[in-house]
Amino acid sequence: MSDAHLWLEAAARPEVAAELEAVYAYIAAAVESRGPRCWVSGRCCNFGAHGHRLYVTGLEAAYTLLRAERDGAPALDTGLLHAALGRGGCPYQVGGLCGAHGVRPSGCRVYFCDHTAQDWQRDLSERSLRLIRDLHDRHGVGYRYAEWSGLLGELLGAT
């Protein structure tokens, strides 16, 4: 069975989802304590134009894929993914905003354009990824940290 199938199966399990959500709650509390500015511009979701890439774990990508539609995002398919890649952005960006905000991966939760956030967000990202890697290990799910759209494409191919 492929990694993508295993990530999808694990992300569908309530206990795995709850543990991942606990990591996300930890991130939210840490971010709230810092109070970075977010201009809700959506520029950070346009990876090509903003000059960065989003990296996530396989389990996070599977979690987002399985839950985003329930969060109000359009159903993701390869056509939507390729259109987003052509724009240089995220397939969940709708009208400049995140259509999967409630189920977005840790990299999205930690990243802020606010230049005062640069140092602490790097540390928070590393701590969060360690927690997520531990989650992968506890549940016997292969760990891979890779570029967002590539993992989404792999997961779509497994569904």
Secondary structure, DSSP 4 states (H G I P E B T S, - for coil): --HHHHHHHHHHSHHHHHHHHHHHHHHHHHHHHH--------GGG-HHHHT---EEEHHHHHHHHHHTGGGTPPPP-HHHHHHHHHHTS-TTEETTEETTGGG--HHHHH--S-GGGHHHHHHHHHHHHHHHHHHHHHTT----EEEHHHHHHHHHHH-
